[in-house]
Amino acid sequence: MNTIDTIVIGAGHAGLAVSRLLTEAGRDHVVLDRGRIAERWRTERWDSLHLLTPRWMTRLPGWRYQGEDQEGFMPADELVGHLEKYAAAGGAPVVLGDEVRRVSFHRDRYRVETAGVSWQARNVVIATGATGRPNLPEGLDRLDPDVRVMPTTEYRNPDQVPAGGVLVVGASASGTQIADELVRAGRRVVLAVGRHTRLPRSYRGMDIFWWLEQTGRLARIRDREASARHEPSLQLAGRLRSDPRGTEVDLATLQGLGVDLVGHLDGVERHQVTFRDDLAATTTRADEGMHGFLDVVDNYVEAAGLASEVDAATRPAGVAAAGRPTRLDLRAEGVGTVLLATGFRPHHPWLRVPVVGSDGAIQQHRGVTAAPGLYVVGQRFQHRRDSTFIDGARFGARDVVSHLTCGQPAAEVLGEAS
């Protein structure tokens, strides 16, 4: 059995961020991954996917993007290369292609068993990300077996989807981007709209993430804004103003392209699918949230004296949501695929330490669990609103490594705002 001070599980951006800080702290450690560096970005993303955040926001401990096109958006393969270079530059001690099968605690050590070897360590950092297993709606087992059910992790491009129309369930980032791609490929698309966060790609001439950072929205703290923990992902795509498709991927632009919008998926029986009559209420709530944030931006512009340096305030149009159908006959309408963009549930079947809550998430405070020496990085709204973003990993990693090495959260060492 191999013995080491700290084991990091997961060689994605969060795990590599932790590794860089452990190296700087002189802590002996290893990073384990079932596949390659950034495996999910290689195998569980669609071909055309780009990051939602501009390249200038690709910041990790001791590393940031310094190439051209700072305002552009990285495709998945570029991000993979970026993370490979980051790992190599920091000398990350990665062990790849060895899946973790069990993590348990024995006496004063953690035992980590993989497909090939067993380890023991004082500390374990779980950095497997917020993407566990697809969150599947109830009742799919009653769907006509001739209809293909496809989670977003299996979707690659329109050519791979069986012929016919597609019902996309979920209208956050993934659902709207895939619906946009499918309808532009000539497919009939019906989009079942649930809770979502709507923001424009840019506002007053600046990318929306610049405003989110400047106004402090990304730094919102979990303990201070409990209601924000369950915010849906942003309804955005990584597109520049020069893109011939336009920058916006929201319900209004999808509707203009011919996508049929309906309410929440409510029931399934063979080829009959029903929806709630709630599209108007759902879109109204999303638009109220959007305008509330844009009001914050306008106030910030005035307070900072930026009015002469940015564009005039122009707000996105609303969505025509009245009179939408509540039933769809998949067979009669030629819809052969149900594509699920309904998010993910945490999933840690190999973790045999009692720190998992009823929702499947690891219970923690700033990455520190109740089990001594057991940490987590990259959970949804782990501490800051941007905990799952690549840019946010530097804060979560700092918190964990500071506690691991000093016994206290990073804010107490460095100050909350840093």
Residue pairs with C-beta under 8 A, 6 or more apart in sequence:
1 111
1 117
1 118
1 119
1 120
2 117
2 118
2 119
2 120
3 119
3 120
3 121
4 28
4 29
4 30
4 119
4 120
4 121
5 27
5 28
5 29
5 121
5 122
5 123
6 22
6 27
6 28
6 29
6 30
6 121
6 122
6 123
6 124
6 125
6 404
7 29
7 30
7 32
7 110
7 112
7 119
7 121
7 123
7 124
7 125
8 15
8 18
8 19
8 22
8 29
8 30
8 31
8 32
8 124
8 125
8 127
9 15
9 31
9 32
9 33
9 100
9 103
9 112
9 124
9 125
9 126
9 127
9 128
10 31
10 32
10 33
10 126
10 127
10 128
10 129
10 378
11 31
11 32
11 33
11 36
11 37
11 38
11 39
11 87
11 92
11 94
11 96
12 33
12 37
12 38
12 39
12 40
12 41
12 83
12 127
12 128
12 129
12 378
13 38
13 60
13 83
13 390
13 393
14 127
14 129
14 377
14 378
14 393
14 396
14 397
15 31
15 33
15 125
15 127
15 128
15 377
16 31
16 37
16 60
16 83
16 86
16 87
16 90
16 92
17 60
17 61
17 377
17 393
17 394
17 396
17 397
18 125
18 127
18 377
18 397
18 400
18 401
19 29
19 31
19 87
19 90
19 92
19 93
19 94
20 60
20 61
20 62
20 63
20 86
20 90
20 92
20 397
21 61
21 397
21 398
21 401
22 29
22 401
22 404
23 29
23 90
23 91
23 92
24 61
24 62
25 401
25 405
27 401
27 404
27 405
29 93
30 93
30 94
30 95
30 119
31 92
31 93
31 94
31 95
32 94
32 95
32 98
32 100
32 112
32 114
32 119
33 39
33 94
33 95
33 96
33 97
33 98
34 97
34 98
34 99
34 100
35 42
35 43
35 96
35 97
36 42
36 96
36 97
37 80
37 83
37 84
37 87
37 94
37 96
38 79
38 80
38 83
38 84
40 129
40 131
41 76
41 79
41 80
41 83
42 76
42 77
42 80
44 131
44 153
45 76
46 152
46 155
46 156
46 157
46 178
46 181
47 156
47 157
48 75
48 157
48 181
49 75
49 76
49 177
50 73
50 74
50 75
50 76
50 237
50 238
50 239
51 58
51 73
51 74
51 79
51 238
51 390
52 73
52 173
52 209
52 234
52 236
52 237
52 238
53 73
53 209
53 238
53 389
53 390
53 391
54 70
54 71
54 72
54 73
54 207
54 209
54 210
55 65
55 67
55 69
55 70
55 71
55 72
55 73
55 74
56 64
56 65
56 70
56 71
57 209
57 213
57 389
57 390
57 391
58 64
58 65
58 74
58 79
58 82
58 390
58 391
59 65
59 390
59 391
59 394
60 86
60 390
60 393
60 394
61 394
61 397
61 398
62 90
63 86
63 89
63 90
65 74
65 82
71 207
71 240
72 240
73 238
73 239
73 240
74 82
74 238
79 390
86 92
87 94
98 114
98 115
98 116
98 117
99 114
99 115
100 112
100 113
100 114
100 350
101 113
101 114
101 115
101 350
102 111
102 112
102 113
102 350
102 352
103 110
103 111
103 112
103 113
103 124
103 126
103 350
103 351
103 352
103 353
104 110
104 111
104 113
104 352
104 353
105 111
105 352
105 353
105 371
105 374
106 120
108 122
109 120
109 121
109 122
110 120
110 121
110 122
110 123
110 124
110 353
110 373
110 374
111 118
111 119
111 120
112 118
112 119
112 120
112 121
112 124
113 119
121 373
122 373
123 373
123 374
123 375
123 404
124 373
124 374
124 375
125 375
125 376
125 377
125 400
125 404
126 348
126 351
126 362
126 374
126 375
126 376
126 377
127 376
127 377
127 378
128 348
128 378
129 378
129 388
130 344
130 346
130 378
130 379
130 380
130 388
131 153
131 344
132 344
132 345
132 346
132 347
132 348
132 360
133 344
133 345
133 347
134 151
134 152
134 153
134 340
134 342
134 343
134 344
134 345
135 342
135 343
135 344
135 345
136 151
136 340
136 342
137 169
137 265
137 268
137 340
137 342
139 267
139 268
139 269
140 149
140 268
140 338
142 268
142 269
142 270
143 149
143 268
143 270
143 271
143 338
144 270
144 271
144 330
144 331
146 336
147 271
147 330
147 335
147 336
147 337
147 338
148 161
148 162
148 336
148 337
148 338
149 337
149 338
149 340
150 161
150 337
150 338
150 339
150 340
151 339
151 340
152 174
152 175
152 178
152 339
152 340
152 341
155 161
155 178
155 339
157 181
158 181
158 182
158 185
158 187
159 185
161 182
161 187
161 337
161 339
162 336
162 337
163 336
164 187
164 188
164 334
164 335
164 336
164 337
165 187
165 188
165 189
165 190
165 333
165 334
165 335
165 336
165 337
166 179
166 182
166 187
166 188
166 189
166 190
166 335
166 336
166 337
166 338
166 339
167 189
167 190
167 191
167 192
167 273
167 328
167 330
167 335
167 337
167 338
167 339
168 175
168 178
168 179
168 182
168 189
168 190
168 191
168 192
168 339
168 341
169 175
169 192
169 194
169 265
169 338
169 339
169 340
169 341
169 342
170 192
170 194
170 340
170 341
170 342
170 343
171 179
171 191
171 192
171 193
171 194
171 196
171 235
171 251
171 341
172 196
172 197
172 232
172 233
172 234
172 235
172 341
172 343
173 233
173 234
173 235
173 236
173 237
174 233
174 341
175 191
175 339
175 341
176 191
176 196
176 235
176 237
176 249
176 250
176 251
176 254
177 237
177 249
178 339
178 341
179 189
179 191
179 254
179 259
180 237
180 245
180 249
180 253
180 254
180 257
180 259
182 189
183 189
183 254
183 257
183 258
183 259
184 245
184 257
188 260
188 333
188 334
188 335
189 254
189 258
189 259
189 260
190 259
190 260
190 262
190 328
190 333
190 335
191 251
191 254
191 259
191 260
191 261
191 262
192 262
192 263
192 264
192 265
192 275
193 251
193 261
193 262
193 263
193 264
193 279
193 282
193 283
194 232
194 264
194 265
194 282
194 342
195 232
195 282
195 285
195 286
196 232
196 233
196 235
196 282
196 286
197 231
197 232
197 233
197 234
197 235
197 286
197 289
197 290
198 235
198 250
198 251
198 286
198 287
198 289
198 290
198 316
199 208
199 234
199 235
199 236
199 290
199 293
200 208
200 247
200 248
200 250
200 290
200 294
200 315
200 316
201 207
201 208
201 236
201 237
201 239
201 247
201 248
201 249
202 208
202 241
202 247
203 211
203 294
203 297
203 313
204 211
204 297
204 301
204 310
204 311
204 312
204 313
204 314
205 310
205 311
206 310
208 236
209 218
211 217
211 297
211 300
212 218
214 300
215 293
215 296
215 297
215 300
217 293
217 296
217 385
218 384
218 385
218 386
218 389
218 391
218 392
219 384
219 385
219 386
219 417
220 228
220 384
220 385
221 383
221 384
222 228
222 229
222 381
222 382
222 383
222 384
223 383
225 385
228 381
228 385
229 380
229 381
231 381
231 385
233 343
235 249
235 250
235 251
235 286
236 249
237 247
237 249
239 245
239 246
239 247
239 249
240 247
241 247
246 253
248 316
250 316
251 261
251 283
251 319
252 316
252 317
252 318
252 319
254 261
255 261
255 319
255 320
260 324
260 325
261 279
261 319
261 321
261 324
262 275
262 279
262 324
262 325
262 326
262 328
263 275
263 276
263 277
263 278
263 279
263 282
263 324
263 326
264 275
264 276
264 278
264 282
265 273
265 274
265 275
266 274
266 275
266 276
266 326
267 273
267 274
268 274
271 329
271 330
271 331
271 332
272 327
272 328
272 329
272 330
273 327
273 328
273 329
273 330
274 326
274 327
274 328
275 324
275 325
275 326
275 327
275 328
276 326
277 324
277 326
279 319
279 321
279 324
280 321
280 322
282 321
283 318
283 319
283 321
284 321
287 318
287 319
290 316
291 315
294 313
294 315
298 313
300 306
301 307
301 310
328 335
330 336
330 338
345 359
345 360
346 356
346 359
346 360
346 361
346 362
346 379
347 360
348 356
348 360
348 362
351 362
353 369
353 371
353 374
354 371
355 362
355 363
355 364
355 369
355 370
355 371
355 374
356 362
356 363
357 363
361 379
361 380
362 369
362 376
362 379
363 369
363 370
364 375
364 376
364 379
364 382
365 383
366 382
366 383
366 396
366 399
366 400
366 403
366 409
366 410
366 411
367 375
367 376
367 377
367 382
367 383
367 396
367 399
367 400
367 403
368 375
368 399
368 400
368 403
368 409
369 375
369 376
373 404
375 400
375 403
375 404
376 382
376 400
377 393
377 396
377 397
377 400
378 387
378 388
378 393
378 396
379 387
379 388
380 387
380 388
381 387
381 388
382 388
382 396
383 395
383 396
383 399
384 392
384 395
384 396
385 392
386 392
386 395
387 393
387 395
387 396
395 410
398 410
398 414
399 409
399 410
399 411
401 410
402 408
402 409
402 410
402 413
402 414
403 409
403 410
406 413
410 418
